[in-house]
Amino acid sequence: SWSSLAERADRIAAGILSATELADNDVIGILGQTSADWLACDFAALSAGLQTVPIYASLHPEEVGYAHVDTKIKLVIVDDRGQLEKIRAMRAGFSFFDVDYGADQIPLRHVVVINPAGIAPADDWESLADLEKRGAAQLEELRADMLRRRTAATPHQTATYTYTSGTTGPPKAVIQTHDNHLSMSRSVESAALLDSRMREGGLFLFLPLAHSFGRLIQFAAPYKGIPLIISGIPSL
């Protein structure tokens, strides 16, 4: 249910805030396929007054690295071993559109892996399960700060950066505010995109959550109380 997802998002938010020092409006990246875990992590970061950058799972290490430098991502949540390897590759430095980016230009401090199968224990990552467990243990201690961050956020504050695809030159980040998300969510029924009658059968979501329409569904579905049936592209 959406209420149970909200409870999980609180645990993850506490885990994120205890993972590394993050100021209000600092930026969190999410790299992977569409999943319930992505939704929980995205809502967790936003609810803690942070900004999120959704990153397509198909991007190459240098493209992932550019998003980190461009938006100053401090913590990134990735799907699995394959995505972790992209992070490790770009953290050493990379070239993109004839510009060299050194390791000292990459502000990333912490990496979280949703599915750690096949990854050897190391100091440069932790599992989402461990982060969530720590967040649950520290939730009451951090709740006041989480509430402060949440109430300090304004409708006009940047919520997310969504990168365009198919442009010439480096990708361009489209800034979306909390008010943008609310406005889209309020208008979906009048625009005949989503209907409250979908509450019975639910809505099938397979679009990447780095896609603008995928994000519209991500925010509009809980706003309208519509269940989501989620599948990433590889499992279709």
N, CA, C and O of each residue as an XYZ file, in Angstrom:
944
protein
N       0.844     -1.192      0.000
C       0.000      0.000      0.000
C       0.881      1.244      0.000
O       2.065      1.182      0.331
N       0.286      2.370     -0.375
C       1.044      3.621     -0.355
C       1.443      4.007      1.061
O       2.502      4.603      1.262
N       0.613      3.676      2.046
C       0.966      4.010      3.434
C       2.168      3.200      3.907
O       3.022      3.722      4.623
N       2.243      1.928      3.514
C       3.409      1.128      3.903
C       4.658      1.602      3.169
O       5.758      1.541      3.718
N       4.498      2.076      1.927
C       5.637      2.639      1.206
C       6.130      3.904      1.907
O       7.335      4.147      1.984
N       5.193      4.709      2.418
C       5.579      5.929      3.137
C       6.372      5.590      4.393
O       7.341      6.275      4.719
N       5.968      4.541      5.097
C       6.710      4.118      6.289
C       8.112      3.648      5.909
O       9.087      3.949      6.597
N       8.197      2.913      4.816
C       9.514      2.455      4.363
C      10.371      3.648      3.929
O      11.571      3.685      4.201
N       9.759      4.609      3.263
C      10.502      5.794      2.831
C      11.091      6.530      4.026
O      12.197      7.062      3.932
N      10.381      6.573      5.141
C      10.922      7.205      6.352
C      12.170      6.473      6.837
O      13.152      7.107      7.224
N      12.133      5.144      6.817
C      13.311      4.374      7.256
C      14.499      4.627      6.331
O      15.631      4.792      6.786
N      14.229      4.654      5.038
C      15.307      4.893      4.079
C      15.831      6.318      4.203
O      17.037      6.545      4.109
N      14.934      7.278      4.414
C      15.365      8.669      4.587
C      16.301      8.799      5.774
O      17.322      9.482      5.698
N      15.950      8.140      6.876
C      16.824      8.169      8.052
C      18.159      7.507      7.743
O      19.205      7.971      8.198
N      18.129      6.429      6.976
C      19.369      5.762      6.587
C      20.236      6.634      5.701
O      21.458      6.652      5.851
N      19.616      7.358      4.778
C      20.357      8.264      3.901
C      21.023      9.370      4.713
O      22.199      9.674      4.511
N      20.266      9.970      5.634
C      20.805     11.080      6.421
C      21.900     10.629      7.376
O      22.746     11.431      7.770
N      21.893      9.351      7.752
C      22.935      8.843      8.647
C      24.131      8.276      7.885
O      25.134      7.903      8.494
N      24.029      8.210      6.557
C      25.099      7.605      5.752
C      26.269      8.554      5.544
O      27.428      8.141      5.565
N      25.956      9.824      5.343
C      26.994     10.829      5.099
C      26.398     12.194      5.382
O      25.176     12.333      5.444
N      27.226     13.190      5.553
C      26.728     14.530      5.869
C      26.056     15.133      4.637
O      26.677     15.279      3.584
N      24.785     15.477      4.786
C      24.008     16.033      3.685
C      23.282     17.283      4.159
O      22.542     17.242      5.142
N      23.493     18.387      3.466
C      22.796     19.626      3.778
C      21.422     19.625      3.115
O      21.150     18.798      2.244
N      20.563     20.542      3.523
C      19.289     20.718      2.842
C      19.554     20.959      1.355
O      20.466     21.702      0.993
N      18.761     20.336      0.510
C      18.843     20.493     -0.948
C      20.056     19.827     -1.583
O      20.303     20.028     -2.772
N      20.818     19.042     -0.831
C      21.868     18.259     -1.472
C      21.236     17.233     -2.413
O      20.037     16.964     -2.339
N      22.049     16.669     -3.289
C      21.519     15.896     -4.416
C      21.841     14.411     -4.283
O      22.966     14.020     -3.972
N      20.811     13.596     -4.533
C      20.898     12.136     -4.504
C      20.652     11.613     -5.914
O      19.705     12.046     -6.572
N      21.480     10.696     -6.387
C      21.255     10.067     -7.683
C      20.638      8.686     -7.515
O      20.887      8.003     -6.522
N      19.830      8.279     -8.493
C      19.266      6.924     -8.509
C      19.496      6.360     -9.903
O      19.028      6.920    -10.894
N      20.222      5.246     -9.971
C      20.651      4.655    -11.240
C      20.168      3.216    -11.307
O      20.651      2.361    -10.563
N      19.213      2.942    -12.197
C      18.744      1.565    -12.292
C      17.440      1.441    -13.052
O      16.987      2.372    -13.717
N      16.853      0.267    -12.933
C      15.589     -0.045    -13.579
C      14.418      0.359    -12.680
O      14.575      0.550    -11.474
N      13.257      0.482    -13.292
C      12.031      0.786    -12.560
C      11.743     -0.312    -11.542
O      11.745     -1.496    -11.880
N      11.497      0.083    -10.300
C      11.223     -0.894     -9.244
C      10.555     -0.197     -8.070
O      10.583      1.029     -7.961
N       9.949     -0.999     -7.188
C       9.385     -0.452     -5.956
C      10.487      0.131     -5.081
O      10.259      1.105     -4.363
N      11.686     -0.458     -5.136
C      12.812      0.078     -4.372
C      13.153      1.491     -4.836
O      13.410      2.374     -4.018
N      13.154      1.701     -6.157
C      13.418      3.043     -6.680
C      12.400      4.022     -6.105
O      12.778      5.074     -5.590
N      11.100      3.683     -6.188
C      10.064      4.576     -5.678
C      10.318      4.928     -4.222
O      10.252      6.097     -3.841
N      10.609      3.917     -3.405
C      10.827      4.153     -1.979
C      12.019      5.076     -1.752
O      11.952      5.975     -0.913
N      13.102      4.866     -2.484
C      14.306      5.694     -2.323
C      14.070      7.117     -2.810
O      14.526      8.072     -2.182
N      13.369      7.262     -3.916
C      13.080      8.581     -4.475
C      12.225      9.388     -3.505
O      12.551     10.530     -3.180
N      11.127      8.787     -3.045
C      10.257      9.482     -2.101
C      10.978      9.756     -0.782
O      10.737     10.781     -0.145
N      11.856      8.850     -0.373
C      12.619      9.045      0.864
C      13.476     10.298      0.771
O      13.453     11.144      1.665
N      14.229     10.412     -0.311
C      15.114     11.570     -0.477
C      14.319     12.867     -0.556
O      14.668     13.851      0.097
N      13.255     12.874     -1.350
C      12.452     14.081     -1.489
C      11.808     14.476     -0.168
O      11.712     15.662      0.149
N      11.367     13.489      0.603
C      10.709     13.786      1.879
C      11.675     14.334      2.910
O      11.251     14.924      3.904
N      12.973     14.146      2.686
C      13.990     14.662      3.604
C      14.593     15.970      3.104
O      15.661     16.377      3.560
N      13.912     16.628      2.170
C      14.375     17.917      1.690
C      15.574     17.846      0.777
O      16.293     18.832      0.613
N      15.800     16.674      0.173
C      16.906     16.503     -0.764
C      16.375     16.560     -2.195
O      15.165     16.494     -2.411
N      17.260     16.679     -3.158
C      16.895     16.676     -4.565
C      17.354     15.362     -5.189
O      18.354     14.786     -4.760
N      16.633     14.891     -6.195
C      16.988     13.609     -6.802
C      17.294     13.763     -8.289
O      16.729     14.608     -8.983
N      18.209     12.915     -8.746
C      18.560     12.853    -10.165
C      18.318     11.426    -10.645
O      19.108     10.537    -10.326
N      17.252     11.181    -11.403
C      17.033      9.849    -11.966
C      17.950      9.639    -13.163
O      18.044     10.502    -14.035
N      18.629      8.488    -13.208
C      19.614      8.217    -14.250
C      19.244      6.917    -14.964
O      19.017      5.891    -14.323
N      19.184      6.970    -16.290
C      18.845      5.784    -17.076
C      19.853      4.660    -16.835
O      21.061      4.893    -16.799
N      19.347      3.452    -16.672
C      20.206      2.287    -16.436
C      21.098      1.975    -17.626
O      22.125      1.313    -17.472
N      20.723      2.441    -18.808
C      21.468      2.116    -20.027
C      22.666      3.033    -20.274
O      23.432      2.794    -21.207
N      22.844      4.069    -19.468
C      23.920      5.025    -19.724
C      25.296      4.417    -19.467
O      25.450      3.507    -18.651
N      26.284      4.936    -20.175
C      27.673      4.503    -20.017
C      28.317      5.223    -18.828
O      27.798      6.241    -18.370
N      29.445      4.701    -18.323
C      30.075      5.309    -17.141
C      30.337      6.802    -17.279
O      30.112      7.555    -16.332
N      30.808      7.243    -18.441
C      31.114      8.665    -18.595
C      29.852      9.525    -18.598
O      29.886     10.676    -18.162
N      28.734      8.972    -19.090
C      27.462      9.697    -19.046
C      26.948      9.786    -17.614
O      26.431     10.818    -17.186
N      27.098      8.688    -16.884
C      26.737      8.684    -15.464
C      27.610      9.677    -14.707
O      27.123     10.422    -13.857
N      28.898      9.683    -15.020
C      29.816     10.603    -14.366
C      29.460     12.048    -14.621
O      29.536     12.877    -13.713
N      29.068     12.365    -15.856
C      28.703     13.748    -16.174
C      27.512     14.206    -15.336
O      27.501     15.337    -14.850
N      26.516     13.348    -15.162
C      25.366     13.712    -14.328
C      25.802     13.996    -12.896
O      25.272     14.899    -12.250
N      26.773     13.222    -12.397
C      27.270     13.442    -11.039
C      27.964     14.792    -10.909
O      27.751     15.514     -9.936
N      28.792     15.128    -11.890
C      29.509     16.405    -11.836
C      28.550     17.572    -12.061
O      28.636     18.591    -11.376
N      27.641     17.422    -13.019
C      26.747     18.508    -13.416
C      25.794     18.916    -12.296
O      25.526     20.103    -12.109
N      25.282     17.932    -11.550
C      24.307     18.237    -10.493
C      24.877     18.091     -9.086
O      24.184     18.333     -8.099
N      26.144     17.696     -9.003
C      26.838     17.568     -7.714
C      26.189     16.514     -6.811
O      25.859     16.781     -5.655
N      26.017     15.324     -7.359
C      25.442     14.213     -6.602
C      26.381     13.818     -5.464
O      27.569     13.585     -5.685
N      25.842     13.745     -4.242
C      26.641     13.383     -3.066
C      26.480     11.903     -2.691
O      27.413     11.281     -2.183
N      25.303     11.353     -2.941
C      25.021      9.944     -2.626
C      24.259      9.367     -3.801
O      23.351     10.007     -4.332
N      24.626      8.150     -4.214
C      23.924      7.522     -5.324
C      23.444      6.137     -4.909
O      24.132      5.409     -4.194
N      22.248      5.794     -5.373
C      21.649      4.484     -5.129
C      21.584      3.767     -6.473
O      21.000      4.284     -7.426
N      22.180      2.582     -6.555
C      22.266      1.857     -7.825
C      21.624      0.482     -7.687
O      21.467     -0.044     -6.586
N      21.259     -0.083     -8.830
C      20.559     -1.368     -8.855
C      21.401     -2.550     -8.375
O      21.003     -3.280     -7.468
N      22.571     -2.727     -8.996
C      23.252     -4.009     -8.862
C      24.736     -3.885     -9.182
O      25.275     -2.784     -9.287
N      25.380     -5.031     -9.334
C      26.821     -5.062     -9.583
C      27.196     -4.305    -10.858
O      28.180     -3.566    -10.876
N      26.414     -4.488    -11.918
C      26.726     -3.821    -13.176
C      26.724     -2.310    -13.053
O      27.597     -1.633    -13.596
N      25.737     -1.782    -12.336
C      25.671     -0.330    -12.154
C      26.761      0.158    -11.197
O      27.291      1.255    -11.369
N      27.095     -0.651    -10.194
C      28.187     -0.284     -9.286
C      29.500     -0.167    -10.051
O      30.304      0.722     -9.772
N      29.719     -1.057    -11.009
C      30.957     -0.995    -11.788
C      31.047      0.302    -12.586
O      32.138      0.841    -12.773
N      29.908      0.806    -13.056
C      29.914      2.103    -13.749
C      30.356      3.214    -12.798
O      31.135      4.091    -13.172
N      29.849      3.167    -11.566
C      30.224      4.180    -10.575
C      31.712      4.093    -10.270
O      32.400      5.112    -10.216
N      32.202      2.890    -10.074
C      33.628      2.719     -9.785
C      34.488      3.222    -10.940
O      35.532      3.836    -10.720
N      34.053      2.963    -12.162
C      34.831      3.392    -13.329
C      34.890      4.907    -13.433
O      35.956      5.470    -13.681
N      33.761      5.569    -13.247
C      33.765      7.021    -13.448
C      34.390      7.756    -12.268
O      34.872      8.876    -12.437
N      34.396      7.154    -11.070
C      34.991      7.826     -9.902
C      36.495      8.022    -10.055
O      37.074      8.893     -9.406
N      37.119      7.235    -10.892
C      38.557      7.373    -11.131
C      38.866      8.520    -12.087
O      40.031      8.847    -12.311
N      37.823      9.130    -12.651
C      37.984     10.176    -13.645
C      37.525      9.690    -15.005
O      37.578      8.492    -15.286
N      37.078     10.596    -15.848
C      36.537     10.212    -17.150
C      36.620     11.393    -18.112
O      36.837     12.533    -17.703
N      36.443     11.097    -19.386
C      36.372     12.123    -20.429
C      34.987     12.077    -21.056
O      34.431     11.003    -21.289
N      34.438     13.256    -21.324
C      33.100     13.330    -21.914
C      33.041     14.564    -22.804
O      33.252     15.683    -22.336
N      32.753     14.359    -24.091
C      32.725     15.444    -25.070
C      34.007     16.272    -25.009
O      33.974     17.501    -24.937
N      35.126     15.571    -25.041
C      36.460     16.183    -25.102
C      36.822     16.999    -23.866
O      37.731     17.828    -23.913
N      36.124     16.771    -22.776
C      36.469     17.421    -21.507
C      36.871     16.334    -20.519
O      36.164     15.341    -20.352
N      38.010     16.531    -19.867
C      38.483     15.573    -18.869
C      37.998     15.985    -17.482
O      38.109     17.147    -17.093
N      37.464     15.022    -16.749
C      37.005     15.253    -15.378
C      37.832     14.374    -14.450
O      37.820     13.149    -14.574
N      38.543     14.995    -13.529
C      39.367     14.246    -12.596
C      38.576     13.743    -11.407
O      37.464     14.203    -11.149
N      39.151     12.802    -10.689
C      38.476     12.238     -9.520
C      38.130     13.313     -8.497
O      37.136     13.190     -7.781
N      38.949     14.371     -8.422
C      38.700     15.427     -7.443
C      37.515     16.310     -7.816
O      37.074     17.118     -6.998
N      36.991     16.176     -9.033
C      35.831     16.957     -9.457
C      34.514     16.220     -9.221
O      33.439     16.774     -9.449
N      34.598     14.994     -8.771
C      33.399     14.174     -8.566
C      33.035     14.219     -7.085
O      33.775     13.682     -6.261
N      31.909     14.849     -6.726
C      31.583     15.084     -5.314
C      30.966     13.893     -4.591
O      30.602     14.009     -3.420
N      30.841     12.753     -5.261
C      30.169     11.586     -4.683
C      30.864     11.114     -3.409
O      32.085     10.960     -3.378
N      30.068     10.884     -2.354
C      30.607     10.448     -1.063
C      30.183      9.040     -0.666
O      30.899      8.365      0.074
N      29.027      8.588     -1.148
C      28.483      7.329     -0.631
C      27.689      6.623     -1.725
O      26.992      7.259     -2.516
N      27.808      5.287     -1.757
C      27.121      4.467     -2.759
C      26.289      3.404     -2.051
O      26.765      2.736     -1.133
N      25.045      3.259     -2.488
C      24.118      2.266     -1.936
C      23.688      1.336     -3.070
O      23.355      1.800     -4.160
N      23.694      0.036     -2.818
C      23.335     -0.953     -3.840
C      22.042     -1.655     -3.425
O      21.941     -2.189     -2.320
N      21.066     -1.647     -4.315
C      19.775     -2.275     -4.016
C      19.907     -3.793     -3.959
O      19.470     -4.417     -2.993
N      20.502     -4.386     -4.978
C      20.681     -5.842     -5.040
C      22.174     -6.156     -5.070
O      22.793     -6.065     -6.130
N      22.764     -6.524     -3.937
C      24.218     -6.710     -3.881
C      24.707     -8.096     -4.287
O      25.862     -8.438     -4.034
N      23.850     -8.897     -4.910
C      24.254    -10.259     -5.284
C      25.521    -10.234     -6.132
O      25.608     -9.499     -7.115
N      26.507    -11.048     -5.738
C      27.730    -11.180     -6.506
C      28.765    -10.101     -6.276
O      29.796    -10.089     -6.949
N      28.519     -9.187     -5.337
C      29.472     -8.104     -5.066
C      30.260     -8.440     -3.803
O      29.673     -8.716     -2.757
N      31.560     -8.416     -3.899
C      32.396     -8.676     -2.724
C      32.301     -7.506     -1.749
O      32.245     -6.353     -2.177
N      32.281     -7.785     -0.442
C      32.256     -6.697      0.540
C      33.420     -5.736      0.311
O      34.542     -6.162      0.035
N      33.145     -4.438      0.428
C      34.173     -3.418      0.217
C      33.742     -2.147      0.930
O      32.585     -2.000      1.327
N      34.687     -1.233      1.087
C      34.409      0.007      1.804
C      33.691      1.044      0.956
O      33.252      2.067      1.480
N      33.561      0.800     -0.353
C      33.013      1.848     -1.217
C      31.523      1.687     -1.505
O      30.997      2.364     -2.388
N      30.834      0.810     -0.781
C      29.391      0.673     -0.972
C      28.763      0.016      0.247
O      29.446     -0.628      1.043
N      27.430      0.192      0.385
C      26.641     -0.567      1.357
C      25.334     -0.968      0.698
O      24.916     -0.351     -0.282
N      24.693     -1.985      1.224
C      23.440     -2.452      0.645
C      22.282     -1.583      1.117
O      22.339     -0.976      2.186
N      21.234     -1.535      0.305
C      20.028     -0.817      0.705
C      19.434     -1.445      1.956
O      18.908     -0.735      2.813
N      19.511     -2.768      2.072
C      18.980     -3.447      3.259
C      19.684     -2.966      4.522
O      19.034     -2.723      5.538
N      21.018     -2.826      4.466
C      21.759     -2.348      5.633
C      21.431     -0.889      5.932
O      21.284     -0.506      7.093
N      21.316     -0.079      4.884
C      20.954      1.327      5.085
C      19.584      1.444      5.731
O      19.391      2.232      6.656
N      18.627      0.651      5.237
C      17.271      0.709      5.778
C      17.229      0.213      7.220
O      16.497      0.758      8.046
N      18.010     -0.815      7.521
C      18.069     -1.331      8.890
C      18.630     -0.275      9.840
O      18.107     -0.084     10.938
N      19.698      0.414      9.417
C      20.271      1.475     10.240
C      19.274      2.622     10.397
O      19.151      3.207     11.474
N      18.561      2.937      9.310
C      17.561      3.991      9.369
C      16.445      3.678     10.343
O      15.981      4.563     11.062
N      16.005      2.420     10.374
C      14.961      2.021     11.318
C      15.434      2.192     12.751
O      14.670      2.617     13.618
N      16.708      1.855     13.001
C      17.258      1.963     14.351
C      17.412      3.417     14.786
O      17.307      3.720     15.974
N      17.660      4.320     13.835
C      17.922      5.721     14.168
C      16.748      6.640     13.837
O      16.862      7.862     13.932
N      15.622      6.047     13.449
C      14.500      6.850     12.973
C      14.011      7.853     14.006
O      13.838      9.030     13.690
N      13.787      7.408     15.227
C      13.265      8.329     16.240
C      14.265      9.430     16.552
O      13.882     10.574     16.796
N      15.543      9.087     16.545
C      16.593     10.083     16.794
C      16.628     11.146     15.697
O      16.899     12.315     15.969
N      16.353     10.737     14.461
C      16.459     11.646     13.322
C      15.128     12.250     12.895
O      15.095     13.107     12.012
N      14.033     11.816     13.506
C      12.711     12.237     13.031
C      12.534     13.752     13.058
O      11.960     14.324     12.131
N      13.024     14.408     14.114
C      12.863     15.861     14.216
C      13.584     16.569     13.071
O      13.049     17.512     12.488
N      14.795     16.120     12.749
C      15.531     16.738     11.646
C      14.859     16.442     10.314
O      14.822     17.304      9.436
N      14.328     15.238     10.154
C      13.608     14.904      8.926
C      12.394     15.803      8.753
O      12.120     16.283      7.653
N      11.659     16.033      9.852
C      10.480     16.899      9.790
C      10.881     18.337      9.485
O      10.210     19.027      8.718
N      11.985     18.786     10.094
C      12.461     20.149      9.823
C      12.785     20.312      8.348
O      12.387     21.297      7.725
N      13.506     19.349      7.789
C      13.871     19.411      6.376
C      12.624     19.385      5.490
O      12.540     20.106      4.496
N      11.673     18.554      5.859
C      10.452     18.404      5.062
C       9.642     19.693      5.056
O       9.173     20.129      4.005
N       9.477     20.302      6.221
C       8.668     21.517      6.311
C       9.399     22.728      5.741
O       8.765     23.712      5.359
N      10.729     22.664      5.682
C      11.497     23.779      5.114
C      11.409     23.813      3.593
O      11.653     24.851      2.978
N      11.063     22.689      2.991
C      10.947     22.639      1.529
C       9.764     23.486      1.074
O       8.714     23.494      1.717
N       9.935     24.190     -0.026
C       8.878     25.045     -0.564
C       8.402     24.498     -1.903
O       9.124     23.742     -2.553
N       7.179     24.875     -2.330
C       6.688     24.392     -3.625
C       7.600     24.755     -4.793
O       7.656     24.030     -5.787
N       8.315     25.875     -4.677
C       9.144     26.340     -5.788
C      10.575     25.812     -5.715
O      11.413     26.158     -6.547
N      10.845     24.987     -4.735
C      12.185     24.416     -4.576
C      12.405     23.305     -5.606
O      11.485     22.554     -5.931
N      13.626     23.214     -6.110
C      13.950     22.130     -7.045
C      13.758     20.779     -6.370
O      14.268     20.542     -5.275
N      13.019     19.897     -7.034
C      12.808     18.544     -6.527
C      13.692     17.547     -7.267
O      14.265     16.643     -6.659
N      13.797     17.715     -8.570
C      14.510     16.714     -9.361
C      15.082     17.328    -10.634
O      14.576     18.328    -11.144
N      16.135     16.714    -11.127
C      16.723     17.072    -12.417
C      16.515     15.884    -13.351
O      16.993     14.783    -13.078
N      15.809     16.106    -14.439
C      15.562     15.037    -15.402
C      16.342     15.335    -16.676
O      16.155     16.381    -17.297
N      17.215     14.413    -17.059
C      18.064     14.645    -18.223
C      17.356     14.287    -19.514
O      16.684     13.260    -19.612
N      17.518     15.154    -20.504
C      16.963     14.896    -21.826
C      17.785     13.823    -22.527
O      18.944     13.588    -22.187
N      17.177     13.189    -23.493
C      17.901     12.201    -24.302
C      17.847     12.637    -25.757
O      16.902     13.302    -26.181
N      18.852     12.262    -26.509
C      18.844     12.550    -27.937
C      19.246     13.964    -28.305
O      19.064     14.363    -29.455
N      19.787     14.740    -27.369
C      20.221     16.090    -27.696
C      21.656     16.062    -28.208
O      22.383     15.089    -28.001
N      22.053     17.135    -28.875
C      23.446     17.265    -29.284
C      24.253     17.806    -28.116
O      23.744     18.585    -27.311
N      25.501     17.397    -28.024
C      26.333     17.851    -26.921
C      25.973     17.139    -25.637
O      25.204     16.177    -25.655
N      26.518     17.596    -24.523
C      26.217     16.966    -23.229
C      24.722     17.020    -22.922
O      24.049     17.967    -23.331
N      24.190     16.026    -22.213
C      22.766     16.035    -21.861
C      22.399     17.286    -21.071
O      23.217     17.824    -20.325
N      21.166     17.739    -21.242
C      20.681     18.934    -20.555
C      19.738     18.513    -19.430
O      18.830     17.710    -19.646
N      19.951     19.047    -18.247
C      19.109     18.707    -17.101
C      17.916     19.655    -17.034
O      18.084     20.873    -16.968
N      16.724     19.094    -17.051
C      15.496     19.867    -16.897
C      15.168     19.940    -15.408
O      15.049     18.912    -14.741
N      15.022     21.147    -14.896
C      14.726     21.336    -13.477
C      13.222     21.227    -13.264
O      12.444     21.916    -13.925
N      12.818     20.365    -12.343
C      11.411     20.233    -11.972
C      11.270     20.525    -10.483
O      12.019     19.994     -9.663
N      10.310     21.367    -10.144
C      10.076     21.734     -8.750
C       9.004     20.835     -8.139
O       8.337     20.076     -8.842
N       8.851     20.933     -6.829
C       7.758     20.209     -6.171
C       6.416     20.665     -6.742
O       5.507     19.855     -6.919
N       6.294     21.956     -7.028
C       5.042     22.471     -7.576
C       4.774     21.915     -8.973
O       3.620     21.681     -9.332
N       5.818     21.701     -9.758
C       5.637     21.049    -11.061
C       5.004     19.676    -10.892
O       4.065     19.324    -11.606
N       5.523     18.902     -9.943
C       4.990     17.556     -9.713
C       3.544     17.609     -9.225
O       2.711     16.809     -9.651
N       3.248     18.555     -8.328
C       1.878     18.690     -7.830
C       0.932     19.116     -8.947
O      -0.178     18.599     -9.063
N       1.378     20.057     -9.762
C       0.537     20.537    -10.859
C       0.227     19.416    -11.843
O      -0.912     19.275    -12.286
N       1.238     18.619    -12.188
C       1.013     17.486    -13.088
C       0.030     16.497    -12.469
O      -0.864     15.987    -13.144
N       0.208     16.235    -11.175
C      -0.637     15.245    -10.508
C      -2.085     15.705    -10.441
O      -3.006     14.897    -10.556
N      -2.281     17.006    -10.254
C      -3.642     17.539    -10.181
C      -4.338     17.512    -11.540
O      -5.564     17.426    -11.611
N      -3.564     17.584    -12.607
C      -4.162     17.757    -13.936
C      -4.371     16.455    -14.701
O      -4.973     16.474    -15.775
N      -3.891     15.321    -14.183
C      -3.921     14.090    -14.991
C      -5.333     13.635    -15.330
O      -5.564     13.093    -16.411
N      -6.282     13.847    -14.420
C      -7.638     13.372    -14.707
C      -8.306     14.254    -15.752
O      -8.942     13.745    -16.676
N      -8.169     15.573    -15.616
C      -8.780     16.468    -16.600
C      -8.123     16.325    -17.969
O      -8.748     16.591    -18.995
N      -6.861     15.903    -17.979
C      -6.164     15.677    -19.251
C      -6.403     14.271    -19.794
O      -5.833     13.895    -20.818
N      -7.242     13.497    -19.115
C      -7.598     12.133    -19.530
C      -6.385     11.214    -19.586
O      -6.320     10.315    -20.424
N      -5.417     11.443    -18.686
C      -4.249     10.569    -18.607
C      -4.450      9.468    -17.575
O      -4.202      8.295    -17.850
N      -4.898      9.852    -16.391
C      -5.221      8.889    -15.342
C      -6.628      9.166    -14.861
O      -7.118     10.292    -14.953
N      -7.271      8.137    -14.351
C      -8.657      8.248    -13.920
C      -8.798      7.575    -12.566
O      -8.198      6.527    -12.329
N      -9.587      8.168    -11.674
C      -9.769      7.586    -10.342
C     -10.378      6.192    -10.411
O     -10.257      5.425     -9.455
N     -11.030      5.846    -11.520
C     -11.581      4.493    -11.670
C     -10.478      3.443    -11.766
O     -10.740      2.250    -11.613
N      -9.247      3.883    -12.018
C      -8.115      2.956    -12.070
C      -7.758      2.415    -10.693
O      -6.934      1.506    -10.581
N      -8.368      2.963     -9.642
C      -8.061      2.484     -8.289
C      -8.410      1.011     -8.117
O      -7.823      0.328     -7.278
N      -9.351      0.521     -8.899
C      -9.746     -0.886     -8.776
C      -8.710     -1.814     -9.391
O      -8.266     -2.763     -8.745
N      -8.324     -1.548    -10.626
C      -7.424     -2.462    -11.328
C      -5.961     -2.105    -11.239
O      -5.099     -2.959    -11.448
N      -5.666     -0.846    -10.928
C      -4.280     -0.408    -10.865
C      -3.751      0.017    -12.227
O      -4.455     -0.050    -13.235
N      -2.515      0.448    -12.236
C      -1.875      0.968    -13.435
C      -0.524      0.284    -13.618
O       0.270      0.204    -12.680
N      -0.270     -0.204    -14.815
C       0.979     -0.906    -15.114
C       2.061      0.115    -15.450
O       1.917      0.890    -16.395
N       3.140      0.114    -14.679
C       4.251      1.045    -14.897
C       5.501      0.267    -15.279
O       6.029     -0.513    -14.485
N       5.967      0.488    -16.506
C       7.220     -0.134    -16.937
C       8.208      0.895    -17.474
O       9.379      0.579    -17.683
N       7.747      2.120    -17.698
C       8.644      3.151    -18.213
C       9.794      3.401    -17.245
O       9.619      3.277    -16.032
N      10.962      3.750    -17.766
C      12.051      4.132    -16.861
C      11.632      5.328    -16.010
O      10.946      6.229    -16.493
N      12.038      5.333    -14.763
C      11.675      6.442    -13.884
C      12.596      7.639    -14.070
O      12.491      8.629    -13.347
N      13.507      7.543    -15.052
C      14.242      8.717    -15.509
C      13.511      9.383    -16.680
O      13.928     10.440    -17.152
N      12.429      8.767    -17.143
C      11.621      9.269    -18.249
C      10.569     10.226    -17.688
O       9.995      9.961    -16.632
N      10.315     11.328    -18.379
C       9.410     12.344    -17.838
C       7.999     11.804    -17.619
O       7.349     12.165    -16.637
N       7.511     10.939    -18.525
C       6.171     10.395    -18.330
C       6.167      9.339    -17.230
O       5.194      9.210    -16.488
N       7.258      8.588    -17.128
C       7.366      7.649    -16.013
C       7.309      8.370    -14.681
O       6.688      7.884    -13.736
N       7.956      9.532    -14.598
C       7.934     10.297    -13.355
C       6.554     10.890    -13.100
O       6.123     10.983    -11.950
N       5.864     11.289    -14.149
C       4.494     11.777    -13.967
C       3.642     10.709    -13.294
O       2.911     10.995    -12.346
N       3.740      9.471    -13.789
C       2.969      8.376    -13.195
C       3.412      8.130    -11.760
O       2.583      7.883    -10.884
N       4.726      8.196    -11.517
C       5.256      7.968    -10.170
C       4.621      8.900     -9.150
O       4.300      8.472     -8.041
N       4.434     10.164     -9.506
C       3.880     11.130     -8.559
C       2.356     11.183     -8.595
O       1.716     11.378     -7.562
N       1.775     11.011     -9.776
C       0.325     11.136     -9.888
C      -0.410      9.944     -9.293
O      -1.500     10.109     -8.745
N       0.160      8.744     -9.388
C      -0.531      7.553     -8.885
C      -0.813      7.634     -7.387
O      -1.960      7.425     -6.992
N       0.171      7.928     -6.529
C      -0.167      8.057     -5.108
C      -1.071      9.252     -4.831
O      -1.899      9.207     -3.921
N      -0.919     10.320     -5.610
C      -1.780     11.497     -5.425
C      -3.242     11.130     -5.663
O      -4.130     11.621     -4.967
N      -3.491     10.264     -6.650
C      -4.853      9.844     -6.975
C      -5.251      8.556     -6.266
O      -6.382      8.093     -6.422
N      -4.341      7.968     -5.489
C      -4.652      6.727     -4.792
C      -4.760      5.528     -5.711
O      -5.539      4.611     -5.447
N      -3.984      5.522     -6.796
C      -4.034      4.440     -7.783
C      -2.886      3.466     -7.536
O      -1.732      3.892     -7.488
N      -3.164      2.171     -7.378
C      -2.082      1.188     -7.206
C      -1.241      1.074     -8.477
O      -1.750      1.248     -9.584
N       0.034      0.782     -8.309
C       0.924      0.566     -9.440
C       1.347     -0.892     -9.510
O       1.673     -1.501     -8.491
N       1.339     -1.448    -10.713
C       1.920     -2.758    -10.983
C       3.228     -2.473    -11.712
O       3.216     -1.958    -12.830
N       4.350     -2.802    -11.090
C       5.648     -2.320    -11.558
C       6.457     -3.435    -12.205
O       6.540     -4.548    -11.687
N       7.052     -3.111    -13.352
C       7.968     -4.031    -14.013
C       9.037     -3.221    -14.717
O       8.723     -2.293    -15.462
N      10.300     -3.560    -14.490
C      11.368     -2.933    -15.246
C      11.407     -3.499    -16.655
O      10.875     -4.579    -16.910
N      12.031     -2.780    -17.562
C      12.107     -3.200    -18.969
C      12.660     -4.623    -19.127
O      12.092     -5.389    -19.904
N      13.743     -5.020    -18.430
C      14.300     -6.367    -18.651
C      13.353     -7.496    -18.288
O      13.492     -8.602    -18.811
N      12.389     -7.246    -17.399
C      11.511     -8.326    -16.949
C      10.175     -8.334    -17.668
O       9.300     -9.126    -17.319
N       9.992     -7.469    -18.670
C       8.729     -7.465    -19.405
C       8.547     -8.767    -20.187
O       7.536     -8.942    -20.868
